[in-house]
Amino acid sequence: MAAIDGLPPLRAVIARHGLRARKALGQNFLLDLNLTARIARQAGDLSACDVLEVGPGPGGLTRALLAGGARRVLAVEKDSRCLSALAEIADAWPGRLEVLNADALEIDPTAHLSPPIRVVANLPYNIGTELLVRWLSPSEWPPFWESLTLMFQKEVAQRIVAQPGSKTYGRLAVLAQWRSTARIVMELPPQAFTPPPKVRSAVVHIEALPAPRFPADAQLLGRVVAAAFNQRRKMLRSALRGLAPDIETHIEAAGLRPTDRAEQVPVEGFCALARELAGEHAPRDREASPGHR
Ligand code: SAM
């Protein structure tokens, strides 16, 4: 069956442009255009949105985003070998695809995009978590993006949606769930990729809430959560000792127990503690007990 965009099958594109996958760049390509179309659909209606795609590679997901109606796509690719293949896609969709040959960690994509903006990507495994943490951590909210639809190793996806009390609950879950909703929307076996990775993958869809669920300073909350989960087996009073001299008093004032471990503390509890450490002793912090309701 001919592709909707009239472009050749991805295997032919890869062969013609010599795109042998490089492990160092996290290159596991999706060559099934039905599958890339399914991923693009998870991002919702893109017809009124600019889309940021990190790591288009030979362009399977890029083609799905454009065929799916995205207003514009900015594709940021570090590997210059992919540029000629991506130029052919840009020619097939005049004025709708901009390709930047750059390291996604080094550029500000917002300079190239107009709101509303959605991010859709099959991320390179080696920078996926770092990019996600950046996108979830701006000091001001709402962020530049409305939603993130991202492929990760399944184990990372599970950490993003994990609930308190589970072994996978940690910094990523708190960051993702404080100001967004996050859910796993697809799972993919290794054979879906060329070459197949060692592990299963999953697509996570994250939507930014208009405002945080609970007030807290983003930087301070980030420090509290990083310290708490850095030593996740320790009780809060030991894990957080470096944050303030009288940390046990702050923990109790935030409605938590100094003997709790980080993985028992819900997002609300971390926010209460960050407010307490910032000196915002709101009365409801003392009445409520976010860790034990
Ligand atoms: N989107 C394609 C697909 O689904 O078939 C390729 C996905 S592959 C998992 C990751 C892509 O990210 C590769 O094309 C790789 O070259 C690119 N990449 C790796 N590191 C990057 C970086 N720092 N900035 C931008 N792109 C990067």
Boltz pocket constraint, residues with backbone or C-beta under 6 A from the ligand:
constraints:
  - pocket:
      binder: B
      contacts: [[A, 24], [A, 25], [A, 26], [A, 27], [A, 28], [A, 29], [A, 30], [A, 31], [A, 54], [A, 55], [A, 56], [A, 57], [A, 58], [A, 59], [A, 60], [A, 61], [A, 62], [A, 76], [A, 77], [A, 78], [A, 79], [A, 102], [A, 103], [A, 104], [A, 105], [A, 121], [A, 122], [A, 123], [A, 124], [A, 125], [A, 127]]
      max_distance: 6.0
